[in-house]
Amino acid sequence: MGIRGGVPGFSGAMAHLSYDFLRQVHYPGTLLSRITLSKVGRTSMEHAIEMWHVSAAPCLAGRGRAIHVWVDRETGKPTPWPTDVLAKCWDPALEMPET
């Protein structure tokens, strides 16, 4: 998330990852990967993942989601996301994602 050296004592951890392959992509081909922030909670955030085959006729080749949790490494428990970390997750000129 662009935080050099991390945040001492804390880290983001992958809590869930799922992905569905929707169609086969043959070599050679061109793919476009898109990861967007879809939901922000108090201690977690969810990202939507898409893989597009963008050769002759663009089509969605796969999609999934990933959930990251902000963790206090000493206790091993989720803790609220720091404001400075959240500020790096979307354009501040845009409306804050739904919680």
PETAVEN-V78095 format. One record per pair of residues at least 12 apart in sequence whose C-alpha atoms are under 8 Angstrom apart, sorted by the first residue. I is the first residue (numbers start at 0). GAP is how many residues later the second one is. D is the distance in whole Angstrom. If there is no record, write none. Layout:
BEGIN
i->I gap->GAP d->D
i->I gap->GAP d->D
END
This chain:
BEGIN
i->0 gap->84 d->7
i->0 gap->87 d->7
i->0 gap->88 d->7
i->1 gap->86 d->7
i->2 gap->82 d->8
i->8 gap->63 d->6
i->8 gap->64 d->6
i->8 gap->65 d->7
i->9 gap->60 d->7
i->9 gap->61 d->6
i->9 gap->62 d->5
i->9 gap->63 d->5
i->10 gap->59 d->6
i->10 gap->60 d->5
i->10 gap->61 d->7
i->10 gap->62 d->7
i->11 gap->56 d->6
i->11 gap->57 d->6
i->11 gap->58 d->5
i->11 gap->59 d->6
i->12 gap->55 d->5
i->12 gap->56 d->5
i->12 gap->57 d->6
i->12 gap->58 d->7
i->13 gap->52 d->7
i->13 gap->53 d->6
i->13 gap->54 d->5
i->13 gap->55 d->6
i->14 gap->51 d->8
i->14 gap->52 d->6
i->14 gap->53 d->5
i->14 gap->54 d->6
i->15 gap->49 d->8
i->15 gap->50 d->6
i->15 gap->51 d->5
i->15 gap->52 d->7
i->16 gap->47 d->7
i->16 gap->48 d->6
i->16 gap->49 d->4
i->16 gap->50 d->7
i->17 gap->46 d->5
i->17 gap->47 d->6
i->17 gap->48 d->7
i->18 gap->30 d->8
i->18 gap->43 d->7
i->18 gap->44 d->6
i->18 gap->45 d->4
i->18 gap->46 d->7
i->19 gap->42 d->5
i->19 gap->43 d->5
i->19 gap->44 d->6
i->20 gap->40 d->6
i->20 gap->41 d->4
i->20 gap->42 d->7
i->21 gap->38 d->7
i->21 gap->39 d->5
i->21 gap->40 d->5
i->21 gap->41 d->8
i->22 gap->37 d->8
i->22 gap->38 d->5
i->22 gap->39 d->7
i->23 gap->37 d->7
i->24 gap->28 d->7
i->24 gap->36 d->7
i->28 gap->24 d->7
i->28 gap->25 d->8
i->28 gap->26 d->6
i->29 gap->23 d->6
i->29 gap->24 d->6
i->29 gap->25 d->6
i->30 gap->20 d->7
i->30 gap->21 d->6
i->30 gap->22 d->5
i->30 gap->23 d->6
i->30 gap->24 d->8
i->31 gap->19 d->6
i->31 gap->20 d->5
i->31 gap->21 d->7
i->31 gap->22 d->7
i->32 gap->16 d->7
i->32 gap->17 d->6
i->32 gap->18 d->5
i->32 gap->19 d->6
i->33 gap->14 d->8
i->33 gap->15 d->6
i->33 gap->16 d->5
i->33 gap->17 d->6
i->34 gap->12 d->6
i->34 gap->13 d->6
i->34 gap->14 d->5
i->34 gap->15 d->7
i->35 gap->12 d->5
i->35 gap->13 d->7
i->36 gap->52 d->7
i->36 gap->53 d->8
i->37 gap->59 d->7
i->38 gap->58 d->6
i->38 gap->59 d->6
i->38 gap->60 d->6
i->39 gap->57 d->6
i->39 gap->58 d->7
i->39 gap->59 d->5
i->40 gap->58 d->5
i->41 gap->37 d->8
i->41 gap->38 d->5
i->41 gap->39 d->6
i->41 gap->57 d->8
i->42 gap->26 d->6
i->42 gap->27 d->6
i->42 gap->35 d->6
i->42 gap->36 d->5
i->42 gap->37 d->4
i->42 gap->38 d->6
i->43 gap->23 d->7
i->43 gap->24 d->6
i->43 gap->25 d->4
i->43 gap->26 d->6
i->43 gap->36 d->8
i->43 gap->37 d->7
i->44 gap->22 d->6
i->44 gap->23 d->5
i->44 gap->24 d->7
i->45 gap->19 d->7
i->45 gap->20 d->6
i->45 gap->21 d->4
i->45 gap->22 d->6
i->46 gap->18 d->5
i->46 gap->19 d->5
i->46 gap->20 d->6
i->47 gap->15 d->8
i->47 gap->16 d->6
i->47 gap->17 d->5
i->47 gap->18 d->7
i->48 gap->14 d->5
i->48 gap->15 d->5
i->48 gap->16 d->5
i->48 gap->17 d->8
i->49 gap->12 d->6
i->49 gap->13 d->4
i->49 gap->14 d->7
i->50 gap->12 d->6
END
